[in-house]
Structures are given as structure tokens and as C-alpha cells.
Amino acid sequence: MKQTDLRALEAALRRLRDEILATGPSKIEPNRTDPTSTGVADEDAQALSEMLQTLASQRNRAQADLLARVDRALRKVADNPDEFGTCEECDEDIPPKRLLLMPHATLCATCQSTRDPKRCQARKKITDYS
């Protein structure tokens, strides 16, 4: 990989890292707003509150995972620039278009699809649920 391409990808990784950190974690609202009450009086409000807590928690977990992948990619650029952009499973070069979209990618599309076979797979029929 050329030094100019490597520097451009490193800059993209730094911008992505800064964006993630600027966004910050999603706030998880407590069920109780009043310290004397227990839970939420309305069952619908309780269910909505729990669902919002779950969604915020999942967003925070995904954000932390992405940040870890970006940090790992930045370390790889700094420590082993010759290995950056190489698939960790088949040792082939990851296509530049994939790296432009996901500069933190560690696998080529073929190896990624082997690792996660159900990911991005559409249902063939409306009754396909598995």
C-alpha cells in the first residue's frame, strides 16, 4: 500500500474516532424519576422505558465495539504499516473500496462472509424466519 493511501486511511480513522468520541454515549434514563416511587405507574410507560434503556445500551455497546476496532486499526497503522490493509485470515489485500468505506476492516469481503454467513442475507420468502 502506498504511503499516501495509508496516510489518507489513517486520517479517516482519526476522523471516525473523533466523531465517535464527540457523539458520546447514549443516555440511559432511569425508570424512576422520583426517588419515593417504585418503577413507573403506567405499564405502557414502564415497557417503553425498558425498551429505551435496552436500545441505548445496545447503541453504547456497538459504539464501544466500533471505537475498539478503530483504535486497533490505528495501532496497526503505527506498529505494522506493511500489514495494514491485509486480510487477517487469507493474507490477501483488502480492496481499496472496502477500506474507504470501512478503514477499520480486518477481513476481506469473502472471509467476512464466511465468518458471518447470515449477515446481510435477505429472506427469500416472507415466511422465512430462520
N, C-alpha and C positions, 0 to 999 in steps of 0.2 A: 504494500500500500504506500502511496506517495505521502511525503511529509505534509504537503498542503492539504490533502484529503484527511489525513489523520488529525491535523490541527483544526480543520473545519468540524470534524465529528466531535473532537474534544470540546470545542466551543458550544456545539449543540447540546452536548451532555451537561455542560456547566449551566447553560440557559435553562434546561429542563430541571436541573437540580434547584436552581434559584426560584423557578416558578413553583415547584412543589413546596419548598420551604416558605415562600411568600403566602401561599394559599393557607397553610397551616392545617391542623386537624379539624375535623367537623366537631361541632359542639354536641355533646350528648346531654340532652335535657333530662333532669330527674323526673320521676313520676310524681314526687311530692313537691309542691311549691310552697306549701305551708307546713312548718315543722310539727304542728299539732295534729295534722291529718295523716291518715294512713292510706296510701295509694290515691287513686283518682275516684271521685264519687260516681262518675258515669262509666259504665262498662265499655261503651264505644270509645270514649276518650282514653280509657286505660289501654285498650287494644291499639289505638292509634299511637299513643305514647310509646308503647313497647316496640311497635313496628319502626317508628322513627329512631329509637335507640339502636335497634338492630341495623338499620340502614347506615346510620352514622358510624357505627362500629365497623361494619364491613368496608365502608369508604376509607376509614382510617387505616384499616389493615392493608387494603390494596395500595394506599398511598405510601405506607411504610415499606411495603414489598417493592414498589417501584423505586423508591428512594434508595433502598439497599442495592437493587440491580444497577442503578445509575452510579452509585458510589463504587461498586465493584468494577464497572466498566472504566471509570476514571482512574482507579488504581491500576488496572491493566494497561491503560494508555501510558501511565507514568512508569510502571515497572517493566512491562514487556510489550513495547510498542510493535514489535515484529509479529506478535501473536494476536494483536487486536484485529478483529475482522475475520478471524478464522474460526470455523465451526469447532466446538469442543468435542464433538463426537466423531465426525468423519474427516476432520482436518482439511476440509476444502474451504476456499474463500467464500465468505458470506457475500451475496450480491450487493453491489453498492446501493441499489434502490432500497433494499431491505434495511441497510444501515442508515440511510437517510430518513426512513420512516421510524425506525427503532434503533437508535445508535447504541442502545444497551443490549441488543440482541447477542446471544452467545451461541445460538444454533442456526443453521441454515433452515430454510422452509421445509425441506424434505425430512431432516432429523426432528424438527419441531413437530411435524405432523405425525411422525412415528411415535414420539413421546406422548403426545396428546391426541389420540385418534378421534375422539368425539368432539374436540374443539372445532368450532366453525363448521359443523356438519349440520346441514338442514334436514328437516324431516321430508320424507318422500311422499307420505300421505298424512292427511290431517289426523289420523288415528295413531300415528307413530309417536309413542311417548318415551321410548327407551333409547 
